[in-house]
């Protein structure tokens, strides 16, 4: 079914299509009689043996939705009914911000990729926190990750205060946190990946990471463009700050070996999809081997098939996430991956 309608979707602006589709999905899930039942019967995964416990959280299956797809926590229930084992929302910032000027998302169909320069467009952490509070009241079993960032106007020397605000506001309504310092679409953000500012952010959050005898796993999302020396620093930082794990990887600024014409591929922003698959897996493998699997890794980047997901897991990931592959392959990809994991 998805293969029939995808060519129609791909004729229109990708950002407009995104919101058109997710809003219809939510309406069908919430308002249409038997909507939830139809969605679950078509896509949800009920296969024994897929459960995973990672950083103290039980996941019904290891296939999650990456951050960026649901920036404001508006569509979590509907997306969960498609079979995802967990949903990561955000990136969210303390204050609402419009993001970068449009157009800011571009398809590269010949490469099965996307370029985006969204710029952390979101409605602010207060809006998200209230939505997730209502969601968790109804569906406490849905595993939700909160991906947090800083506002564009906040200087890097004050960035830690933005991460604190998001962390404190979401603490009661998410199951884990992801610190995003690796998006290429907020000026200067990637400078926070340097050792000292990164340790400052992570240590500060860890010092606040206890409320009513509950702590939340904190993960760090890293770029695929880091050198081996920088990855060595990441391993050291995880050990020193005692955060729960790593998400590898975010989008890349590289444009190597693209088939797409140079004008389109030269658009500013982060590249995702198949072109980042190999590098993402290399980063996972390097971190897992160099650290002797000292911490869990969530693998994301270029997963367009069950085989791609298996490669990430075999390289050392404990869980995987979809984004661009979900757009290109459709919701059936989740069940394909889960069935393949059981068979293998």
VEXFIGU-478957 format. One record per residue: x, y, z of N, C-alpha, C in turn; residue in three letters. Coordinates in steps of 0.1 Angstrom, whole numbers, padded with zeros to 4 digits, always signed. Each point is the difference from the previous one (the first is absolute). Last residue first. Layout:
! VEXFIGU-478957
XYZXYZXYZALA...
! end
This chain:
! VEXFIGU-478957
+0165-0147+0131+0014-0001+0001+0005-0001+0015UNK-0046+0005-0011+0005-0011-0009+0015-0003+0002UNK-0021+0037+0022-0004-0013+0006+0005-0011-0008UNK+0008+0042-0017+0008-0002+0012-0004-0013+0007UNK-0025+0014-0038+0014-0004-0004+0008-0003+0013UNK-0043+0019+0005-0001-0014-0004+0014-0006-0004UNK-0002+0046+0011-0003-0008+0012-0001-0015-0004UNK+0006+0032-0034+0011-0001+0008-0002-0009+0012UNK-0037+0009-0028+0011-0007-0007+0012-0003+0008UNK-0034+0029+0017-0003-0014+0001+0010-0009-0007UNK+0005+0046-0005+0001-0004+0014-0002-0014+0002UNK-0007+0020-0043+0014-0003+0003+0002-0004+0015UNK-0042+0016-0020+0002-0014+0000+0015-0004+0003UNK-0016+0046-0006-0001-0006+0014+0002-0015+0000UNK+0025+0029-0039-0014-0001+0006+0000-0007+0013UNK+0037+0014-0032-0005-0014-0001-0014-0001+0006UNK+0024+0043-0002+0002-0006-0013-0007-0014-0001UNK-0001+0024+0042-0006+0008-0011+0001-0006-0013UNK+0022-0021+0036-0014+0000+0002-0008+0008-0010UNK+0047+0002+0000-0005-0013-0005-0015-0002+0002UNK+0021+0038+0019-0001+0001-0014-0005-0013-0007UNK+0002-0003+0047-0006+0013-0004-0001+0000-0015UNK+0010-0037+0046-0003+0003-0014-0003+0015-0001UNK+0030-0034+0037-0011+0010-0003-0001+0003-0015UNK+0019-0041+0040+0002+0008-0013-0012+0010-0001UNK+0031-0031+0041-0013+0004-0006+0003+0007-0013UNK+0036-0018+0022-0010-0007+0008-0014+0002-0006UNK+0051+0001-0025-0011+0008+0005-0010-0009+0008UNK+0042-0013-0025+0000+0003+0014-0011+0008+0006UNK+0008-0022-0044+0012+0008+0002+0001+0005+0014UNK-0037-0026-0015+0012-0008+0000+0013+0008+0002UNK-0041+0023-0004+0000-0008+0012+0012-0009+0001UNK-0006+0025-0039+0002+0009+0011+0001-0008+0013UNK-0011-0023-0039+0014+0004+0000+0003+0009+0012UNK-0045-0013-0007+0008-0011+0006+0015+0004+0000UNK-0030+0029-0021-0002+0000+0014+0009-0010+0007UNK-0001+0001-0047+0007+0012+0005-0001+0000+0016UNK-0024-0033-0023+0014-0003+0000+0008+0012+0006UNK-0046+0004-0007+0002-0008+0012+0015-0003+0001UNK-0011+0045-0025-0004-0014-0002+0003-0008+0013UNK+0011+0046-0007-0011-0001-0010-0005-0014-0002UNK+0034+0035+0031-0007-0013+0001-0012+0000-0009UNK+0034+0037+0010+0000-0008-0012-0006-0014+0001UNK+0008+0023+0044+0007+0005-0012+0000-0009-0011UNK+0000-0008+0056-0009+0007-0010+0008+0006-0011UNK+0003-0031+0050+0005+0001-0014-0011+0007-0009UNK+0014-0003+0055-0011+0000-0009+0005+0004-0014UNK+0026-0022+0045+0000+0009-0011-0013-0002-0007UNK+0024-0011+0053-0009-0003-0012+0001+0011-0010UNK+0042-0013+0031-0012+0008+0001-0009-0004-0012UNK+0043-0020+0007-0002+0005+0013-0013+0008+0002UNK+0027-0028-0036-0015+0000+0002-0003+0005+0015UNK+0044+0003-0018-0003-0013+0005-0015-0002+0004UNK+0023+0039-0021-0005+0000+0014-0002-0013+0006UNK+0014+0004-0045+0010+0008+0008-0004+0000+0015UNK-0030-0021-0032+0013-0007+0002+0010+0007+0009UNK-0042+0021-0010-0003-0013+0007+0014-0007+0003UNK+0000+0040-0026-0003+0002+0014-0001-0013+0008UNK+0007-0003-0047+0011+0006+0007-0002+0002+0015UNK-0036-0014-0028+0010-0011+0002+0012+0005+0008UNK-0033+0031-0012-0005-0009+0010+0010-0011+0003UNK+0010+0030-0035+0001+0007+0013-0005-0010+0011UNK-0004-0015-0044+0014+0001+0004+0001+0006+0014UNK-0042+0000-0020+0003-0013+0005+0015+0000+0004UNK-0015+0039-0020-0007-0002+0013+0004-0013+0006UNK+0015+0009-0043+0007+0008+0010-0006-0002+0014UNK-0022-0020-0037+0013-0006+0002+0008+0007+0011UNK-0043+0019-0014-0001-0014+0006+0014-0005+0004UNK-0014+0042-0023+0007+0001+0013+0000-0014+0006UNK-0021+0009-0043+0014+0004-0001+0007+0000+0014UNK-0048-0012-0004+0010-0010-0004+0014+0005-0001UNK-0030+0031+0029-0004-0010-0009+0012-0009-0004UNK+0002+0054+0013-0004-0012+0007-0004-0010-0011UNK+0026+0052+0009-0004-0010-0009-0003-0013+0008UNK-0001+0055+0012+0005-0013+0004-0006-0010-0010UNK+0010+0053-0013-0008-0008+0009+0006-0013+0003UNK+0000+0037-0044+0005+0000+0014-0009-0009+0008UNK+0007-0007-0054-0009+0007+0010+0006-0001+0014UNK+0016-0021-0041+0008+0011+0007-0008+0008+0009UNK-0018-0035-0028+0009-0006+0010+0008+0010+0008UNK-0027+0013-0038-0008-0004+0012+0008-0006+0011UNK+0023+0014-0039-0007+0012+0006-0008-0005+0012UNK+0024-0032-0025+0008+0008+0009-0007+0011+0006UNK-0024-0046-0016+0007+0011-0006+0006+0009+0011UNK-0006-0052+0012-0009+0012-0002+0008+0011-0006UNK+0019-0041+0016-0004+0000-0014-0007+0012-0004UNK+0039-0007+0040-0014+0002-0003-0003-0001-0015UNK+0043-0002+0029-0005-0011-0008-0015+0000-0002UNK+0017+0033+0038+0008-0009-0008-0008-0011-0007UNK-0007+0040+0031-0008-0001-0012+0008-0010-0010UNK-0004+0016+0058+0008-0005-0012-0010-0001-0012UNK-0011+0011+0046+0002+0012-0009+0007-0004-0013UNK-0035-0031+0033+0014+0003-0004+0000+0013-0008UNK-0035-0022+0041+0002+0002-0014+0015+0005-0002UNK-0006-0029+0043-0008+0011-0005+0002+0001-0016UNK+0008-0048+0025+0005+0013+0000-0010+0010-0005UNK+0006-0030+0038+0010+0001-0012-0008-0004-0012UNK-0005+0011+0056-0008-0002-0012+0009+0003-0012UNK+0011-0017+0054+0002+0009-0012-0010-0003-0010UNK+0002-0006+0058+0004-0005-0013+0001+0010-0010UNK-0007+0006+0049-0005-0014-0002+0005-0006-0014UNK+0028+0036+0033-0013+0000-0007-0003-0014-0005UNK+0040+0017+0026-0009-0011+0004-0014+0002-0006UNK+0043+0026-0002-0013+0006+0004-0010-0010+0004UNK+0044-0013-0015+0002+0010+0011-0014+0005+0005UNK+0002-0031-0037+0005-0006+0013+0001+0010+0011UNK-0012+0015-0043-0011-0009+0006+0005-0006+0013UNK+0031+0026-0023-0010+0008+0006-0011-0008+0006UNK+0034-0022-0025+0005+0005+0013-0010+0008+0007UNK-0010-0014-0043+0000-0012+0009+0005+0004+0014UNK+0001+0033-0033-0014-0003+0003+0000-0012+0010UNK+0041+0012-0019-0004+0010+0010-0014-0003+0005UNK+0016-0025-0036+0007-0004+0012-0004+0009+0012UNK-0015+0012-0042-0008-0011+0005+0007-0006+0013UNK+0022+0034-0023-0011+0005+0006-0009-0011+0006UNK+0037-0013-0025+0004+0007+0012-0011+0006+0008UNK-0008-0018-0043+0002-0011+0010+0005+0006+0013UNK-0030+0033-0028+0012-0008-0003+0001-0011+0011UNK-0047+0023-0017+0010+0000+0010+0012-0008-0004UNK-0044+0007-0022+0011+0006-0006+0012+0001+0010UNK-0047-0016+0007+0009-0010-0007+0013+0005-0005UNK-0027+0018+0045+0000+0002-0015+0008-0012-0006UNK-0028-0003+0048+0012+0005-0006-0001+0000-0015UNK-0030-0001+0050-0001-0003-0015+0012+0007-0006UNK-0010-0020+0052+0006+0011-0008-0001-0004-0015UNK-0029-0013+0049+0008-0004-0011+0005+0012-0008UNK-0023-0016+0051+0004+0011-0009+0009-0005-0011UNK-0039-0021+0038+0012-0002-0009+0002+0012-0009UNK-0024+0006+0048-0003-0003-0014+0013-0003-0008UNK-0019-0004+0055+0009+0006-0009-0004-0004-0014UNK-0023+0001+0053+0000-0004-0014+0010+0008-0008UNK-0013+0006+0048+0007-0012-0002+0000-0006-0014UNK-0019+0043+0009-0008-0011+0007+0006-0013-0002UNK+0027+0028-0028-0012+0006+0005-0009-0011+0006UNK+0051+0011-0026-0007-0008+0011-0011+0008+0005UNK+0037+0015-0031-0007-0011-0005-0005-0010+0011UNK+0028+0042-0003-0014+0003+0002-0008-0013-0002UNK+0047+0000-0007-0002+0005+0013-0014+0003+0004UNK+0012-0012-0045+0001-0012+0009-0002+0005+0015UNK+0002+0033-0033-0013-0007-0001+0000-0012+0010UNK+0040+0024-0004-0010+0009+0006-0014-0007+0000UNK+0036-0020-0023+0002-0001+0015-0011+0008+0007UNK+0001+0002-0047-0004-0013+0005+0001-0002+0015UNK+0014+0041-0021-0014-0002-0002-0004-0013+0006UNK+0046+0009+0000-0007+0010+0008-0015-0003+0000UNK+0028-0023-0030+0001-0006+0014-0008+0009+0010UNK+0004+0016-0044-0008-0012+0001-0001-0006+0014UNK+0030+0036-0010-0014+0004+0001-0010-0011+0001UNK+0047-0012-0005-0004+0007+0013-0014+0005+0000UNK+0016-0024-0040+0001-0008+0013-0005+0008+0012UNK-0020+0010-0049+0013+0000+0005+0000-0005+0015UNK-0039+0008-0026+0005-0014+0001+0014-0001+0004UNK-0024+0041-0007-0003-0006+0013+0004-0014+0001UNK+0001+0025-0041+0012+0003+0009-0002-0005+0014UNK-0034-0003-0033+0009-0011+0000+0013+0003+0007UNK-0034+0034-0006-0004-0011+0009+0010-0011+0001UNK-0001+0042-0028+0009-0002+0011-0003-0011+0009UNK-0039+0016-0031+0014+0005-0001+0008-0002+0013UNK-0039-0032-0018+0001+0011+0009+0014+0005+0001UNK-0010-0038-0027-0009+0011-0005-0002+0011+0010UNK+0024-0045+0001+0008+0010-0008-0008+0013-0003UNK-0002-0037+0043-0007+0004-0012+0008+0011-0007UNK+0012-0022+0043+0006-0005-0013-0008+0004-0012UNK-0008+0001+0049+0010+0010-0002+0006-0002-0014UNK-0041-0019+0034+0003+0002-0014+0010+0012-0001UNK-0018-0039+0038+0006+0014-0001+0005+0001-0015UNK-0040-0031+0024+0011+0000-0009+0005+0014-0001UNK-0030-0034+0037+0003+0013-0006+0011-0002-0011UNK-0043-0032+0023+0015+0003-0001+0002+0013-0006UNK-0044-0013+0012+0007-0011+0006+0015+0001-0001UNK-0040+0040+0006+0007-0008-0010+0007-0012+0007UNK-0026+0034+0023-0009-0005-0011+0008-0007-0011UNK+0017+0023+0042-0011-0009+0004-0008-0006-0011UNK+0037+0031-0008+0005-0011+0008-0011-0010+0004UNK+0002+0044-0026-0005-0013-0006+0003-0012+0009UNK+0013+0046+0012-0015+0000-0004-0005-0013-0005UNK+0047+0006+0012-0009+0001+0012-0015-0001-0004UNK+0032+0000-0035+0001-0012+0008-0009+0001+0012UNK+0004+0038-0028-0007-0011-0007+0000-0013+0009UNK+0024+0037+0016-0014+0003-0001-0008-0011-0006UNK+0047-0004+0000-0006-0002+0014-0015+0003+0000UNK+0025+0009-0039-0001-0015+0002-0007-0003+0013UNK+0010+0045-0009-0011-0005-0009-0002-0015+0002UNK+0037+0020+0022-0013+0005+0006-0012-0005-0008UNK+0045-0007-0016-0004-0009+0010-0013+0004+0007UNK+0021+0028-0033-0008-0011-0005-0005-0010+0011UNK+0028+0043-0002-0012-0001+0008-0008-0013-0003UNK+0039+0012-0024+0005+0001+0014-0012-0001+0010UNK-0007+0002-0048+0005-0013+0005+0004+0000+0014UNK-0039+0033-0016+0014-0002-0003+0006-0013+0006UNK-0051+0011-0017+0007-0002+0013+0015-0002-0004UNK-0036+0004-0032+0004+0013+0005+0009-0001+0012UNK-0021-0038-0021+0010+0006-0009+0006+0012+0005UNK-0018-0038+0033-0005+0010-0009+0011+0006-0008UNK+0006-0050+0019+0000+0014+0005-0007+0009-0011UNK-0010-0054+0013+0010+0008-0006-0001+0014+0005UNK-0019-0057+0005+0000+0014+0005+0012+0008-0007UNK-0035-0047-0001+0012+0005-0006+0001+0015+0002UNK-0026-0044+0023+0000+0014-0002+0013+0005-0005UNK-0031-0049-0001+0013+0007+0003-0001+0015-0003UNK-0035-0044+0013+0002+0013-0007+0013+0005+0004UNK-0034-0047+0001+0013+0005+0003+0003+0013-0008UNK-0048-0023+0017+0008+0004-0012+0013+0007+0005UNK-0033-0016+0031+0008-0011-0005+0008+0005-0013UNK-0034+0026+0025+0013+0000+0007+0010-0011-0006UNK-0045+0026-0015+0008-0011-0005+0014-0001+0007UNK-0035+0032+0013-0008-0010-0008+0008-0012-0003UNK+0021+0036+0022-0012-0004+0009-0008-0011-0007UNK+0036+0019-0023+0004-0010+0010-0011-0003+0009UNK-0008+0033-0033+0003-0013-0006+0003-0010+0010UNK-0005+0044+0015-0013-0006-0004+0002-0013-0006UNK+0039+0024+0009-0007-0004+0013-0013-0006-0003UNK+0024+0017-0036+0005-0013+0004-0006-0004+0014UNK-0011+0042-0018-0005-0011-0009+0004-0013+0005UNK+0017+0037+0022-0014-0001+0003-0006-0011-0009UNK+0045+0012-0007-0002-0006+0013-0014-0003+0003UNK+0012+0024-0039+0002-0014-0001-0002-0007+0013UNK-0005+0047-0001-0010-0007-0008+0002-0015-0001UNK+0033+0026+0021-0012+0000+0008-0011-0007-0007UNK+0042+0007-0021+0000-0011+0009-0013-0001+0008UNK+0003+0022-0050+0005+0002+0013-0003-0011+0010UNK-0009+0003-0049-0009+0008+0008+0004+0003+0014UNK+0031-0010-0047-0008-0007+0010-0008+0011+0008UNK+0044-0009-0038-0013+0006+0000-0009-0008+0010UNK+0049-0004-0013-0006-0002+0013-0013+0009+0001UNK+0026-0004-0041+0004+0010+0009-0007-0001+0013UNK+0001-0022-0048-0012+0005+0007+0004+0010+0011UNK+0021-0024-0041+0006+0011+0008-0011+0007+0008UNK+0011-0049-0032-0008+0009+0008+0008+0011+0007UNK-0001-0042-0041+0008+0011+0006-0010+0008+0008UNK-0001-0054-0017-0006+0013+0002+0011+0009+0004UNK-0004-0050-0030+0005+0008+0011-0009+0013+0002UNK+0008-0037-0036-0009-0004+0011+0004+0007+0013UNK+0017+0007-0046+0009-0005+0011-0008-0006+0012UNK-0022+0018-0038+0010-0009-0006+0010-0005+0010UNK-0034+0032+0014-0005-0013-0003+0010-0010-0006UNK+0000+0044+0031+0009-0005-0010-0003-0014-0004UNK-0026+0045+0026+0001-0014-0003+0011-0002-0011UNK-0008+0040+0039+0001-0003-0014+0002-0015-0002UNK-0013+0045+0036+0001-0014-0001+0000-0004-0015UNK-0005+0045+0015+0010-0004+0009+0001-0016+0001UNK-0022+0050-0028+0000-0015+0002+0012-0004+0008UNK-0014+0034+0022-0004-0010-0009+0004+0004-0014UNK+0024+0014+0049-0009+0004-0011-0003-0012-0009UNK+0013-0010+0051+0006+0007-0011-0010+0003-0011UNK-0017-0005+0051+0010-0008-0008+0005+0009-0012UNK-0031+0012+0038-0006-0004-0013+0010-0009-0009UNK-0007+0003+0056+0007+0006-0011-0004-0005-0013UNK-0011+0001+0059-0004-0004-0014+0009+0008-0009UNK+0021-0013+0047-0009+0010-0006-0004-0005-0014UNK+0029-0029+0024-0008+0007+0011-0011+0009-0006UNK+0013-0041-0031+0008+0011+0006-0009+0007+0011UNK+0003-0051-0030-0008+0011+0006+0010+0010+0007UNK+0000-0041-0042+0007+0007+0011-0008+0012+0005UNK-0025-0038-0001+0009+0011-0001+0007+0001-0013UNK-0018-0047+0024-0006+0013-0004+0010+0011+0001UNK-0003-0057-0005+0008+0011+0005-0006+0013-0006UNK-0019-0053+0010-0001+0012-0008+0009+0011+0006UNK-0006-0059-0002+0002+0012+0008+0000+0012-0010UNK-0010-0043-0015+0002-0004+0014+0003+0012+0009UNK-0031-0004-0048+0013+0004+0006+0001-0004+0015UNK-0039-0005-0031+0009-0011+0003+0014+0003+0007UNK-0041+0026-0014+0006-0005-0012+0010-0011+0003UNK-0022+0026+0034-0009-0010-0005+0005-0006-0013UNK+0022+0037+0020+0003-0012+0008-0009-0012-0006UNK-0007+0043-0017+0013-0006-0005+0003-0013+0007UNK-0037+0025+0015-0003-0005-0013+0013-0007-0006UNK+0004+0022+0042-0009-0012+0001-0002-0006-0014UNK+0026+0040+0003+0006-0011+0006-0009-0013+0000UNK-0001+0049-0017-0005-0012-0007+0005-0013+0006UNK+0011+0047+0014-0014+0000-0003-0006-0013-0005UNK+0046+0020+0016-0007-0010+0008-0015-0001-0003UNK+0035+0028-0022-0008+0006+0012-0007-0010+0008UNK+0027-0010-0040+0008+0010+0007-0007+0005+0013UNK+0002-0043-0033-0011+0006+0008+0006+0010+0010UNK+0029-0018-0032-0013-0003-0007-0012+0006+0008UNK+0045+0004+0017-0002+0008-0012-0013-0003-0007UNK+0028-0037+0030-0004+0014+0002-0001+0007-0013UNK-0006-0053-0002+0010+0010+0004-0006+0014+0002UNK-0022-0051+0007+0000+0012-0009+0009+0010+0005UNK+0005-0056+0008-0006+0013+0004-0001+0010-0011UNK+0008-0056+0013-0001+0010-0011-0007+0012+0004UNK+0008-0043+0025+0012+0009+0000+0000+0010-0011UNK-0042-0022+0031+0008-0004-0011+0011+0010-0002UNK-0025+0002+0039-0008-0011-0006+0007-0005-0013UNK+0025+0023+0043-0005+0003-0013-0007-0012-0006UNK+0018+0020+0051-0005-0012-0008-0006+0005-0012UNK+0041+0022+0033-0014+0001-0006-0003-0012-0008UNK+0043+0009+0022-0010-0001+0010-0015+0001-0005UNK+0040+0001-0030+0001+0010+0011-0012+0001+0009UNK-0012-0035-0032+0012+0008-0002+0000+0012+0009UNK-0027-0049-0015+0002+0009+0012+0013+0007-0002UNK-0038-0025-0035+0014+0003+0004+0000+0009+0012UNK-0034-0035-0034+0002+0009+0011+0015+0002+0003UNK-0021-0031-0033+0006+0013-0004+0003+0010+0011UNK-0022-0045+0001+0015-0001-0001+0006+0013-0004UNK-0051-0012-0014+0008-0003+0013+0015-0001-0003UNK-0038+0030-0026+0009-0012-0002+0008-0002+0013UNK-0035+0034-0024-0003-0008+0012+0008-0013-0001UNK-0005+0053-0023+0008-0012+0001-0003-0007+0013UNK-0028+0036-0036+0006-0002+0013+0007-0014+0000UNK-0026+0018-0039+0014+0003+0002+0007-0004+0013UNK-0048-0007-0015+0008+0001-0013+0015+0001+0003UNK-0032+0000+0036-0001-0013-0007+0008+0000-0013UNK-0003+0040+0025+0008-0010+0007-0001-0014-0007UNK-0025+0036-0018+0014+0003+0000+0008-0011+0006UNK-0046-0003+0003+0004-0002-0013+0015+0003-0002UNK-0020+0009+0042+0000-0014-0003+0005-0003-0014UNK-0006+0045+0013+0011-0007+0007+0001-0014-0003UNK-0038+0023-0017+0013+0004-0006+0012-0007+0006UNK-0050-0003+0008+0009-0012-0002+0013+0004-0006UNK-0032+0039-0005-0004-0012+0007+0009-0012-0004UNK+0019+0050-0001-0007-0009-0009-0004-0013+0008UNK+0026+0036+0020-0014+0004-0003-0008-0010-0008UNK+0048-0003+0015-0008+0006+0011-0015+0000-0002UNK+0033-0017-0033+0002-0007+0013-0009+0005+0010UNK+0000+0022-0041-0005-0014-0002+0001-0008+0013UNK+0019+0043-0001-0015+0001-0001-0006-0014-0001UNK+0047+0003-0001-0005+0003+0014-0016+0001+0000UNK+0022-0005-0042+0002-0012+0009-0006+0002+0013UNK+0001+0036-0028-0010-0009-0004+0001-0013+0008UNK+0033+0032+0007-0013+0005+0005-0011-0009-0004UNK+0043-0009-0017-0001-0003+0015-0013+0005+0006UNK+0008+0008-0047-0001-0014+0003-0002-0002+0015UNK+0008+0044-0016-0013-0005-0005-0002-0014+0004UNK+0041+0020+0010-0011+0004+0009-0013-0004-0005UNK+0037-0011-0028+0002-0005+0014-0012+0003+0009UNK+0003+0020-0043-0005-0014+0000+0001-0006+0014UNK+0019+0043-0006-0015+0000+0000-0006-0014+0000UNK+0047+0003-0002-0005+0004+0013-0015+0001+0000UNK+0021-0011-0041+0001-0010+0010-0005+0004+0014UNK-0019+0016-0049+0011+0005+0009+0000-0010+0012UNK-0019-0022-0044-0003+0012+0008+0011+0003+0010UNK-0004-0039-0028-0001+0011-0010-0002+0013+0007UNK+0003-0043+0022+0013+0005-0004-0001+0011-0011UNK-0039-0024+0016+0006+0008+0011+0013+0007-0005UNK-0019-0031-0029-0008+0012+0001+0005+0009+0011UNK+0021-0042-0006+0003+0009-0011-0009+0013+0000UNK-0008-0034+0033+0012+0008+0002+0003+0009-0012UNK-0037-0033+0004-0003+0014+0003+0013+0008+0001UNK+0002-0047-0010-0009+0006-0010-0002+0015+0003UNK+0025-0027+0029+0007+0001-0012-0008+0007-0011UNK-0019-0012+0042+0008+0012+0001+0008+0002-0013UNK-0027-0039+0003-0008+0012+0000+0009+0013+0000UNK
! end
